């Protein structure tokens, strides 16, 4: 089930890190919030998927988990996370590492790493099946050299060259492009203003 169903893996077979936990164990089960299923269906079915978020929605975790699940189960998948600076982009790479590290042991044995987790580069997550997740800063020309299968623009509302980066990602013919950002004026707000609204309970599975 965890191999076939990303949501089952996230909610039943791994744990996340609660960054607001000040005491006790910061590792928590992934919550089963009602919009997670249609959100994952949306990511799976839309070649370009803008995601408007707030901090409490956990959408960066959802996107990172979905992208990691694809990389774990599909050989030679390249996931590229891009943000204004490398540190922000690497947060999503870290999320994928945390989800792998806290997965149940049979899954860790199945989803083998190219090298032990403590020997992995800070900005990359390398799998034995040839898949890779990488975090890069917001320069558009860096996308071409990575040849992404999945391109994720994190904090799209603050990237100075967001439109140029998006156009570059489109030019690479990446099968999946995800744009995550919060509310605020700018290119991302203009981009999502043209999106077609769907009632999420009726989104096709």
Buried (B, 14 or more C-beta within 10 A) or exposed (E): EBBEBBBEBBBBBBBBBEEEEEEEEEBEEBEEEEBBBBBBBBBEEBEBBBBBBEEEBBBBBBBBBBBBBBBBBEEEBBBBBBBBBBEBBBBBBBBBBBBBBBBEEEBBEBBEBBEEEEEBEEBBBBBEBEBBBBBBBBBBEBBEEBEBBBBBBBBBBBBEBBBBBBEBBBEBEBEBBBBBBBEEEBBBBEBBEEEEEEEEEEBEE
